[in-house]
């Protein structure tokens, strides 16, 4: 049952927010993929100490990195977003481009590891793109279906879905306002 379902504030100046509006959940999706990983570990489909190379042998350093390190962001992989000027230039030149996971990974996995896997931590979207691809290979199912069946559905998150485009389904909750705040 719902603990609280309520909307506060405005979506845009003069447009009240409603509970029917859609919005990006951003980094919350990381917890969905981590939950999926742990469910698959519990079933014995994969292990936290399994090497990434088991499923993605062509990825640089995959023989050194485990699924658990990807989930904990201790793999050492560079991020394809944060501090990645090459990606930022490509992204800003076409912000509505639909990127494939492989295209995103090219901006990160070709770079040296920041540190030996498991010896440090850095936030990198790269980890969860790799983890998602590995879990798809391990199960033979695509991530959207895996998440819907294993995580989102059981949580009752029936309006939560993957998107490869910048479009937010209507009605959209906008995360900005035209008001200036000092």
Secondary structure, DSSP 8 states (H G I E B T S, - for coil): --S-----SEEETTEE--TT-B---TTHHHHHHHHHHHHHHHHTSS-TT-BGGGT-TTSTTTTT-BHHHHHHT-S----SSTT-HHHHHHHHHSTT----HHHHHHTTTTS--SSSTTS-----HHHHHHHHHHHHHHHTS-HHHHHIIIIIHHHT-TT----SSS---SSB--S--S----
